[in-house]
Amino acid sequence: MKAFLMYRDRDFDLGAPLPPNSEALIQDLELNVLFDAMALGDKYLHEVASKAVLQSLGDEAEVRYRQDILRDVIANPLLARFLYDLTIEANEVEKKSHAWGYLKSPSSILSQSVAVLHGFVALLKQLRGVGTYNAKRFSSQGFTAFFAMLDRELEDDYFVSIQDHINQLKFRDGVLIGAVLGSGNKGANYTLRKPNQQQGNWIERLLAPKPPAYTWSLPPRDEAGANALGELRDRGLNLVANALAQSGDHILSFFGMLRTELAFYIGCLNLQEQLAKKAYPISFPAPRARSERKLSSRGLYDVCLTFKAAHRVFGNDVDADDKDFVIITGANTGGKTTFLRSVGLAQLMMECGMFVGAESFSANMSSHIFTHYVREEDTTMKSGKLDEELGRFSGIVDKITPNAIVLFNESFSATNEREGSEISRQITSALLEKRVKIVFVTHLYDFAHSVYDKHKTTSLFLRAERQADGGRTFKLIEAEPMQTGYGEDLYNEIFGVGSFHALERSNSC
């Protein structure tokens, strides 16, 4: 039995290696905040969330398949959590039955397997019951196929048959074992036999003459004889015990895979419910083909920031369709990095089949997502900060492919304006030639303005502007690059918004 709730035609591989750029993505996009929100303290949910979010899907059809399943989960949260709880209970059934698993004899293995199978049958009945009575509540292709599989594989006759086998394997009337004499008159080919079914009702069976048989009774205190009989019994039970243990492992494997795949959706459900309590909107994005250049949103916000900020987080609108280069300039603390992170988060969440933090969002799929953020000064570095930045970008170049996305945050600003701008120009020009999509936050005015002059029609230029609320908040607007720096921001903070430019005008007079 297969769940196929993550992919249309294969299982989700929890052991698959993460992309080589995962560590940088986790750090730069603050993904651990997202994973913690999805897990709510559950280590297993955290592990599944971290693997699923970072393993982007191949195309927009796979994204829509997973989105539809997530819509069903959000529409039926209690049923989804009940299904997930069944998979956890299956794991507990297996653990409890193996509490005395140090006994490795065929008899102990058989007893354990019968207990496990008995518990699994009860859970399978509940699992099928959810589908039987609630299948109409789910409309996604994934859940429809899942419930149809349960109905097909877990018929009533299956449960009757398996319960009959369980009752027989308890051997309340002893075991019937056949054997032959082997070399040296030693017993060989021990085989468990099925007892003949007695005919008639219980009175007829009680009064019927017994078949002739050779019998031998074990003396009450014959420990050696008891051990010998136990050894003979284990030889006959060996094959059956192993077969039953494998059957239990097969069912446990099914519940384990179902738990893994449902864990992703339970994590998404946890996140959705927390955002709903904070009154933040979510939407299912519209994925587009990799070859296109699409990026448009309304009210796009940083999901991770909502769990860290004491104040309300506001979103931004962006329309970068048919653009392969987005440059963001403006004042420090103006929300540029937050916007960059919101784009990266939305792209990752879209590509793994999740909803995003926005009123609406649409973007083309990518081959890979890379981040190149400015790092804090490391006193252990043997080379300069610029060398460190170039070294990290060299690692990105080794892995980058066409239709990738690179998010730059204040990159190559460790040197002077002229040198940093020239490095940025050369790197971004090479990336654009290789069909790589770029979102670049920068204070390098010379670089930003040269891109504005050369790539105006294929680029989008955003600028962080103070709002008319005393300068407490910023919003990104579409505008040509403006030269800013920390000195200006500090001056405005001390003397008031706009003081720096007023000073420039008075000096020019």
C-alpha positions as CSV (number, residue, x, y, z in Angstrom):
1,M,0.0,0.0,0.0
2,K,1.2,3.5,-0.9
3,A,0.0,6.9,0.3
4,F,1.3,9.1,-2.5
5,L,0.3,12.3,-0.6
6,M,3.5,14.2,-1.4
7,Y,4.1,13.0,-5.0
8,R,1.8,11.6,-7.5
9,D,3.8,8.5,-8.2
10,R,6.5,8.0,-5.5
11,D,7.2,8.2,-1.8
12,F,8.7,11.2,-0.1
13,D,12.3,10.4,0.8
14,L,13.1,11.8,4.2
15,G,16.7,10.6,3.9
16,A,17.4,12.4,0.6
17,P,20.3,14.9,0.9
18,L,19.5,18.6,1.1
19,P,20.6,20.9,-1.7
20,P,24.2,22.1,-1.3
21,N,23.1,25.7,-0.7
22,S,20.7,24.7,2.2
23,E,22.9,26.0,5.0
24,A,23.0,29.5,3.5
25,L,19.3,29.5,2.8
26,I,18.5,28.6,6.4
27,Q,20.7,31.3,7.7
28,D,19.8,34.1,5.3
29,L,16.1,33.5,5.2
30,E,15.8,32.6,8.9
31,L,14.2,29.3,8.0
32,N,14.5,27.9,11.5
33,V,11.9,30.3,12.6
34,L,9.6,28.9,9.9
35,F,10.4,25.3,10.9
36,D,9.8,26.0,14.6
37,A,6.4,27.5,13.8
38,M,5.5,24.5,11.8
39,A,6.7,22.0,14.4
40,L,5.4,23.6,17.6
41,G,8.1,21.7,19.6
42,D,7.7,18.4,17.8
43,K,11.1,17.2,16.7
44,Y,9.7,14.9,14.0
45,L,7.6,17.7,12.5
46,H,10.6,19.9,12.5
47,E,12.7,17.3,10.6
48,V,10.1,16.7,8.0
49,A,9.4,20.5,7.5
50,S,13.1,21.2,7.0
51,K,13.5,18.5,4.4
52,A,10.3,19.2,2.5
53,V,10.6,23.0,2.3
54,L,14.2,22.8,1.0
55,Q,13.5,20.1,-1.5
56,S,11.8,22.1,-4.3
57,L,9.4,20.3,-6.6
58,G,10.3,19.8,-10.3
59,D,7.4,21.6,-12.0
60,E,4.2,23.5,-11.6
61,A,2.1,20.4,-12.0
62,E,3.7,18.8,-8.9
63,V,3.2,22.0,-7.0
64,R,-0.5,22.1,-7.8
65,Y,-0.9,18.4,-6.8
66,R,0.5,19.2,-3.4
67,Q,-1.4,22.5,-3.0
68,D,-4.7,20.7,-3.6
69,I,-3.9,18.2,-0.8
70,L,-3.0,21.0,1.5
71,R,-6.3,22.8,0.7
72,D,-8.1,19.6,1.8
73,V,-6.1,19.5,5.0
74,I,-6.9,23.1,5.9
75,A,-10.6,22.5,5.1
76,N,-10.6,19.4,7.3
77,P,-8.2,20.0,10.1
78,L,-9.7,17.6,12.6
79,L,-9.8,14.7,10.2
80,A,-6.2,15.4,9.1
81,R,-4.9,15.5,12.7
82,F,-6.9,12.3,13.4
83,L,-5.2,10.5,10.5
84,Y,-1.8,11.7,11.7
85,D,-2.6,10.5,15.3
86,L,-3.3,7.0,13.9
87,T,0.2,6.8,12.4
88,I,1.7,7.8,15.8
89,E,-0.4,5.2,17.6
90,A,0.8,2.6,15.1
91,N,4.4,3.4,16.1
92,E,3.4,3.2,19.8
93,V,1.8,-0.2,19.2
94,E,5.0,-1.6,17.8
95,K,7.1,-0.1,20.6
96,K,4.9,-1.6,23.4
97,S,4.9,-5.0,21.9
98,H,8.7,-5.0,21.7
99,A,9.2,-3.9,25.3
100,W,10.4,-7.4,26.0
101,G,12.0,-7.8,22.6
102,Y,15.3,-9.1,24.0
103,L,13.7,-12.6,23.7
104,K,14.6,-13.7,20.2
105,S,13.1,-17.2,20.1
106,P,10.6,-18.0,17.4
107,S,7.9,-18.3,20.0
108,S,8.6,-14.8,21.4
109,I,8.8,-13.4,17.9
110,L,5.5,-15.0,17.0
111,S,3.8,-13.7,20.1
112,Q,5.1,-10.2,19.5
113,S,4.0,-10.3,15.9
114,V,0.5,-11.5,16.7
115,A,0.2,-8.6,19.3
116,V,1.5,-6.1,16.8
117,L,-0.8,-7.4,14.0
118,H,-3.8,-7.3,16.3
119,G,-3.1,-3.7,17.1
120,F,-2.5,-2.8,13.5
121,V,-5.8,-4.3,12.3
122,A,-7.7,-2.1,14.7
123,L,-5.9,1.0,13.4
124,L,-6.4,-0.1,9.7
125,K,-10.1,-0.4,10.4
126,Q,-10.2,3.2,11.8
127,L,-8.1,4.4,8.8
128,R,-10.5,2.9,6.3
129,G,-13.5,4.2,8.3
130,V,-12.2,7.8,7.9
131,G,-12.2,7.3,4.1
132,T,-15.6,5.5,4.0
133,Y,-17.5,8.2,5.9
134,N,-15.5,11.3,4.9
135,A,-14.1,10.8,1.4
136,K,-16.6,13.3,0.0
137,R,-15.1,16.0,2.2
138,F,-11.8,15.7,0.2
139,S,-11.6,16.8,-3.4
140,S,-7.9,16.6,-4.2
141,Q,-6.6,14.0,-6.5
142,G,-4.1,12.8,-3.8
143,F,-6.7,12.1,-1.1
144,T,-9.2,10.7,-3.6
145,A,-6.7,8.1,-4.7
146,F,-5.6,7.4,-1.2
147,F,-9.1,6.7,0.1
148,A,-9.8,4.6,-3.0
149,M,-6.7,2.6,-2.3
150,L,-7.8,1.9,1.3
151,D,-11.3,0.9,0.2
152,R,-9.8,-1.5,-2.4
153,E,-7.0,-3.0,-0.3
154,L,-8.9,-3.2,3.1
155,E,-12.1,-4.9,2.2
156,D,-14.3,-6.5,4.8
157,D,-13.2,-10.0,3.7
158,Y,-9.6,-9.0,4.3
159,F,-10.3,-8.1,8.0
160,V,-12.3,-11.4,8.4
161,S,-9.5,-13.4,7.0
162,I,-6.7,-11.7,8.9
163,Q,-8.6,-12.0,12.2
164,D,-9.1,-15.7,11.5
165,H,-5.3,-16.1,11.0
166,I,-4.6,-14.2,14.2
167,N,-6.9,-16.5,16.2
168,Q,-5.3,-19.6,14.8
169,L,-1.7,-18.2,15.4
170,K,-2.5,-18.0,19.1
171,F,-2.4,-21.8,19.2
172,R,-4.8,-22.2,22.1
173,D,-5.0,-25.9,21.4
174,G,-1.3,-26.4,20.9
175,V,0.7,-26.8,17.7
176,L,0.7,-29.5,15.1
177,I,4.2,-30.0,13.7
178,G,5.4,-32.4,11.0
179,A,9.0,-33.6,10.6
180,V,11.0,-36.4,8.9
181,L,14.0,-38.3,10.0
182,G,17.2,-36.9,8.6
183,S,20.8,-37.9,8.7
184,G,21.7,-39.9,11.9
185,N,18.0,-40.3,12.6
186,K,17.8,-36.6,13.6
187,G,14.7,-34.6,13.0
188,A,14.6,-32.5,9.9
189,N,12.2,-30.4,7.8
190,Y,10.1,-29.3,10.7
191,T,6.9,-27.9,9.3
192,L,3.9,-26.3,11.1
193,R,0.7,-28.0,10.1
194,K,-2.8,-26.7,10.0
195,P,-5.1,-28.9,12.2
196,N,-8.0,-30.7,10.5
197,Q,-11.3,-28.9,10.9
198,Q,-13.7,-31.0,13.0
199,Q,-17.1,-31.5,11.6
200,G,-20.5,-31.0,13.3
201,N,-21.5,-28.9,16.3
202,W,-19.7,-28.9,19.6
203,I,-21.8,-31.8,21.1
204,E,-21.0,-34.0,18.1
205,R,-17.3,-33.1,18.3
206,L,-17.3,-33.9,22.0
207,L,-18.9,-37.4,21.6
208,A,-17.2,-38.3,18.4
209,P,-14.5,-41.1,18.7
210,K,-11.0,-39.9,18.9
211,P,-8.6,-40.9,16.1
212,P,-5.9,-43.4,17.0
213,A,-2.7,-41.6,18.1
214,Y,0.6,-42.3,19.8
215,T,0.9,-40.0,22.9
216,W,3.5,-39.3,25.5
217,S,3.1,-37.2,28.6
218,L,5.9,-35.1,30.0
219,P,6.6,-35.7,33.7
220,P,5.8,-32.6,35.8
221,R,9.5,-31.8,36.8
222,D,11.3,-32.8,33.7
223,E,12.9,-29.5,32.8
224,A,15.2,-31.0,30.2
225,G,12.2,-32.5,28.5
226,A,10.3,-29.3,28.6
227,N,13.3,-27.5,27.0
228,A,13.5,-30.1,24.3
229,L,9.8,-29.8,23.5
230,G,10.2,-26.0,23.4
231,E,13.0,-26.4,21.0
232,L,11.0,-28.7,18.7
233,R,8.1,-26.2,18.9
234,D,10.3,-23.3,17.9
235,R,11.7,-25.2,15.0
236,G,8.2,-25.7,13.7
237,L,7.2,-22.1,14.3
238,N,10.3,-20.5,12.9
239,L,9.2,-19.9,9.3
240,V,5.7,-18.8,10.4
241,A,7.1,-16.4,13.0
242,N,9.5,-14.8,10.5
243,A,6.7,-14.5,7.9
244,L,4.4,-12.8,10.4
245,A,7.1,-10.5,11.6
246,Q,7.7,-9.4,8.0
247,S,3.9,-8.8,7.6
248,G,4.0,-6.6,10.6
249,D,7.0,-4.7,9.3
250,H,5.2,-4.1,6.0
251,I,2.2,-2.6,7.7
252,L,4.4,-0.5,10.0
253,S,6.3,0.7,7.0
254,F,3.1,1.9,5.5
255,F,2.1,3.7,8.6
256,G,5.6,5.2,8.9
257,M,5.5,6.6,5.3
258,L,2.0,7.9,5.9
259,R,3.2,9.6,9.1
260,T,6.1,11.2,7.2
261,E,3.9,12.5,4.4
262,L,1.1,13.7,6.7
263,A,3.7,15.4,8.9
264,F,4.4,18.0,6.2
265,Y,0.7,18.9,6.0
266,I,0.3,19.0,9.8
267,G,3.2,21.4,9.9
268,C,1.6,23.6,7.3
269,L,-1.7,23.4,9.2
270,N,0.1,24.5,12.4
271,L,1.6,27.5,10.5
272,Q,-1.7,28.5,8.9
273,E,-3.6,28.4,12.3
274,Q,-1.0,30.6,13.9
275,L,-1.0,33.2,11.1
276,A,-4.8,33.1,11.2
277,K,-4.8,34.0,14.9
278,K,-2.6,37.0,14.1
279,A,-4.9,38.0,11.2
280,Y,-2.2,37.6,8.6
281,P,-3.5,36.7,5.1
282,I,-2.2,33.7,3.2
283,S,-2.8,32.6,-0.4
284,F,-1.9,29.7,-2.7
285,P,0.5,31.0,-5.3
286,A,0.2,30.5,-9.0
287,P,3.4,28.7,-10.2
288,R,4.6,29.4,-13.7
289,A,7.1,27.6,-15.9
290,R,10.8,28.0,-15.3
291,S,11.3,29.5,-18.7
292,E,9.0,32.4,-18.0
293,R,9.9,35.5,-15.9
294,K,7.1,36.1,-13.5
295,L,7.0,37.8,-10.1
296,S,4.0,39.6,-8.9
297,S,2.3,39.9,-5.5
298,R,0.0,41.9,-3.3
299,G,0.7,42.3,0.3
300,L,3.8,40.1,0.3
301,Y,5.2,39.9,3.9
302,D,8.0,38.1,5.7
303,V,6.3,35.1,7.4
304,C,9.2,34.6,9.8
305,L,9.2,38.2,11.0
306,T,5.6,37.8,12.2
307,F,6.9,35.5,14.9
308,K,9.7,37.8,16.0
309,A,8.4,41.3,15.7
310,A,6.5,43.0,18.5
311,H,4.7,45.3,16.0
312,R,2.4,44.5,13.0
313,V,4.3,43.4,9.9
314,F,3.2,45.1,6.6
315,G,3.4,43.7,3.2
316,N,4.5,45.1,-0.2
317,D,3.1,45.0,-3.7
318,V,5.4,44.1,-6.5
319,D,4.9,43.7,-10.3
320,A,8.1,42.3,-11.9
321,D,6.5,40.2,-14.6
322,D,8.8,39.9,-17.6
323,K,11.7,41.2,-15.5
324,D,14.8,39.3,-14.8
325,F,16.5,41.9,-12.6
326,V,15.0,43.6,-9.5
327,I,17.1,46.2,-7.7
328,I,16.1,47.6,-4.3
329,T,17.7,50.8,-3.0
330,G,16.8,53.3,-0.3
331,A,17.4,54.2,3.3
332,N,18.7,51.8,5.9
333,T,16.1,50.1,8.1
334,G,13.7,50.8,5.3
335,G,12.6,47.1,4.9
336,K,14.8,46.2,1.9
337,T,16.2,43.1,3.5
338,T,12.9,42.1,4.9
339,F,11.4,42.4,1.4
340,L,14.2,40.3,0.0
341,R,13.7,37.7,2.6
342,S,9.9,37.7,1.9
343,V,10.6,37.0,-1.8
344,G,13.0,34.1,-1.0
345,L,10.5,32.6,1.6
346,A,7.6,32.9,-0.8
347,Q,9.6,31.3,-3.6
348,L,10.7,28.4,-1.4
349,M,7.2,27.9,0.1
350,M,5.6,28.0,-3.4
351,E,8.1,25.5,-4.8
352,C,7.4,22.9,-2.1
353,G,3.6,23.2,-2.5
354,M,2.8,25.5,0.5
355,F,0.8,28.6,0.7
356,V,2.6,31.9,1.0
357,G,2.4,35.0,3.2
358,A,0.6,37.3,0.8
359,E,-2.8,38.3,-0.5
360,S,-1.7,36.9,-3.9
361,F,1.6,35.7,-5.3
362,S,2.7,34.4,-8.7
363,A,6.2,33.5,-9.8
364,N,8.0,31.2,-12.2
365,M,9.6,28.1,-10.8
366,S,13.4,28.0,-10.5
367,S,16.1,25.5,-11.0
368,H,17.8,26.5,-7.7
369,I,17.5,29.4,-5.2
370,F,20.7,30.9,-3.9
371,T,21.4,33.7,-1.4
372,H,24.5,35.9,-1.1
373,Y,24.1,38.0,2.0
374,V,26.6,40.3,3.7
375,R,28.1,38.5,6.7
376,E,29.2,39.9,10.1
377,E,32.9,40.5,10.4
378,D,34.7,37.3,11.4
379,T,37.8,37.9,13.4
380,T,39.1,34.5,12.6
381,M,39.2,35.2,8.8
382,K,42.7,35.1,7.4
383,S,41.7,37.2,4.4
384,G,39.6,40.3,3.9
385,K,35.9,40.6,4.0
386,L,35.7,41.2,0.2
387,D,37.7,38.0,-0.4
388,E,35.3,36.1,1.8
389,E,32.3,37.5,-0.2
390,L,34.0,36.6,-3.6
391,G,34.9,33.1,-2.3
392,R,31.3,32.4,-1.3
393,F,30.0,33.6,-4.6
394,S,32.5,31.4,-6.4
395,G,30.9,28.4,-4.6
396,I,27.5,29.6,-5.9
397,V,28.9,29.8,-9.5
398,D,30.0,26.2,-9.3
399,K,26.4,25.0,-8.7
400,I,24.3,27.6,-10.6
401,T,22.2,26.6,-13.6
402,P,20.0,28.5,-16.0
403,N,16.6,29.7,-14.5
404,A,18.1,29.8,-11.0
405,I,17.4,32.7,-8.7
406,V,20.0,34.6,-6.7
407,L,19.1,37.0,-3.9
408,F,21.9,39.5,-3.1
409,N,21.8,41.5,0.1
410,E,24.4,44.4,0.3
411,S,26.9,42.2,-1.5
412,F,30.4,43.5,-2.4
413,S,30.0,46.6,-0.3
414,A,33.1,45.7,1.8
415,T,35.2,47.8,-0.6
416,N,34.8,51.3,-2.0
417,E,31.9,52.5,-4.2
418,R,33.7,52.3,-7.5
419,E,35.2,48.8,-7.0
420,G,32.1,47.3,-5.5
421,S,30.0,48.7,-8.3
422,E,32.3,47.3,-11.0
423,I,32.3,43.8,-9.3
424,S,28.5,43.9,-9.1
425,R,28.1,44.9,-12.7
426,Q,30.4,42.2,-14.0
427,I,28.8,39.4,-11.9
428,T,25.2,40.4,-12.6
429,S,25.9,40.8,-16.4
430,A,27.3,37.2,-16.5
431,L,24.3,35.9,-14.6
432,L,21.8,37.6,-16.9
433,E,23.5,36.1,-19.9
434,K,23.0,32.6,-18.3
435,R,19.3,33.3,-17.8
436,V,19.6,33.7,-14.1
437,K,17.0,35.8,-12.2
438,I,18.4,38.4,-9.8
439,V,17.0,40.3,-6.8
440,F,19.6,42.7,-5.5
441,V,19.5,45.0,-2.4
442,T,22.3,47.5,-2.6
443,H,23.6,50.9,-1.5
444,L,26.0,51.0,-4.5
445,Y,24.4,53.9,-6.3
446,D,26.9,53.8,-9.2
447,F,26.0,50.1,-9.8
448,A,22.3,50.6,-9.5
449,H,22.2,53.7,-11.7
450,S,24.3,52.0,-14.4
451,V,21.8,49.1,-14.5
452,Y,19.0,51.6,-14.7
453,D,20.6,53.2,-17.7
454,K,21.4,49.9,-19.5
455,H,18.6,47.5,-18.5
456,K,15.6,49.8,-17.7
457,T,13.1,47.8,-19.8
458,T,14.0,44.3,-18.4
459,S,14.5,45.4,-14.8
460,L,12.4,46.6,-11.9
461,F,13.7,49.3,-9.6
462,L,12.2,49.6,-6.1
463,R,13.1,52.2,-3.4
464,A,12.4,52.2,0.3
465,E,10.4,55.4,1.1
466,R,9.3,56.8,4.4
467,Q,5.5,57.0,4.8
468,A,3.6,60.1,5.9
469,D,3.4,58.9,9.6
470,G,6.3,60.8,11.0
471,G,8.8,58.6,9.3
472,R,8.1,55.6,11.5
473,T,7.4,53.2,8.6
474,F,8.7,52.5,5.1
475,K,7.2,51.2,1.9
476,L,8.8,50.0,-1.3
477,I,7.7,52.0,-4.3
478,E,8.7,51.7,-8.0
479,A,11.3,54.4,-8.6
480,E,14.7,55.0,-10.0
481,P,17.7,54.4,-7.7
482,M,18.6,57.0,-5.2
483,Q,21.9,57.5,-3.6
484,T,21.7,56.8,0.2
485,G,23.9,55.8,2.9
486,Y,24.2,55.3,6.7
487,G,25.3,58.8,7.2
488,E,22.2,60.2,5.7
489,D,20.0,57.9,7.7
490,L,21.8,58.9,11.0
491,Y,21.5,62.6,10.2
492,N,17.8,62.4,9.4
493,E,17.2,60.4,12.7
494,I,19.0,63.1,14.7
495,F,17.7,66.2,13.0
496,G,14.4,65.0,11.5
497,V,13.2,63.5,8.3
498,G,14.4,65.3,5.2
499,S,17.0,67.4,7.0
500,F,19.9,65.8,5.1
501,H,18.5,66.8,1.7
502,A,17.6,70.3,3.0
503,L,21.2,70.7,4.1
504,E,22.3,69.6,0.6
505,R,20.0,72.3,-1.0
506,S,21.3,75.0,1.3
507,N,24.9,74.1,0.6
508,S,24.3,74.2,-3.1
509,C,22.9,77.7,-2.8
